[in-house]
Amino acid sequence: MKDFPEFMKNENNHISGNQQNTKDIDGYFFQGKDDSQMAFWTCYSDKISKEHKHEFDEYMVCVCGQYTVTMNGVDFVLNAGDEIFIPKGTMQGGKCIAGTRTIHAFGGKRIHED
């Protein structure tokens, strides 16, 4: 597949640009009853994700392309099918190449509705 299915990209679930740690990417989210969330991001050009941390755990899988996660200053290169667990409170950032798609599961509320 070259993109996420259309039903995963409903405008009601779109993540606004002011909630992105990476500029000019496209993302959508779904929320569980416990406020955990899943997000689906597509990067259309080479981009850098600013350093940040969360107060909850994060799981990430690279669907296609390549995403380099930096955790506490150490780089982890994820290619299609690779996954990583980021413990809460961990300083993280990264970079992706054009065409990268990732899925993230958050153990808390990462995206807030505008």
N, C-alpha and C positions, 0 to 999 in steps of 0.2 A: 504494500500500500504506500501511496505517496503522501497521504494526508490522513488526519483523523476523520472518522465518519461524520457526516453532517449532523446527526442527532447529538453528537458530543459538542457541537459548536452553536448551541442555541444562544441567541443574543442575551437572554435573561441570565445566563451564566458567564457572560464575558467578564474578564478581569480588566478593570480600567488601568490605564497607563500609569496613574499615580500610585498604584500598588505593586508595580513591577520593580524588581531589583536589577533587571536588565532592560535597557531602553529598546524600543521598537521591536518587541516580540508580541506574539499573539497568544493569549491564554484563556482558558475556560475552567470553571471549577464546579465541583459537586460537594455538598455538605451532608455529613451524617447527623443523626439525631444527637450524638454526643459532642457535636461541634468539631469533630475531626473532618478533614477535607481532603479531596483529591484534586489535583490541578493537572492540566494537559497543556503544554507549551510548544509552540513552533517558532523557531528562529529563522528568519528569512535572510539574514546576512551575518557575517562574523561579528560577534558581540562579546562584551565583558560584563559579568554580573558583579555589582559592587559588593564589597564585604559586608556581612551582616550576621546576625544570629537569631535563633528562635528560642522561645521558652517551652518548646515541645520537640519531640523527636520527629525526624523526617526520613522517609525512604524515597529513593529516586531510582528510576530505571531509564536508560537511554534506549529509545525505540529505534532511532536511525540517526546517522550523522556521528558527531563526536562532541562530547562535553567534558571539559577538564574541571573537576571539582577541586578547590583548594580548601583544605581543612587545617586550621592552625598552622598555616604556612607550608603544608605538604600537598603536592599535586597528585591527583588520582585521575587518570585518563579513562573515560568511559566511552566505549564504542557500542554499536548496536547490540543489545542483549545484556550489557553489563549493568550492574546495580550497585548501590551503595547505601549504607545506613549512616545518618548524621545525627549523633546524640544531641539532645537539647543543650543549649548554652554554648555550642561549638561555633567558633568564628569560621565563617565559610564565605566563599566567593567562587568565581570561576570564569570560564569562557566557553563559548560554543562557536561552531563553524556553521556557515549558511546551510540550511536544510535540516538542521538538527531538530528532532522532536523528543520530548521527555515527558514522563509521567511522574508525579510527585504525590506521596501520601503524607499528610501532616497529622500528627497526634494532637492537634489543637486548631484553633481558628486562625489561619494565615491570611485569608482574604476576607475583607469586611465590605459589605454592600455599601455603595455610595448613596 
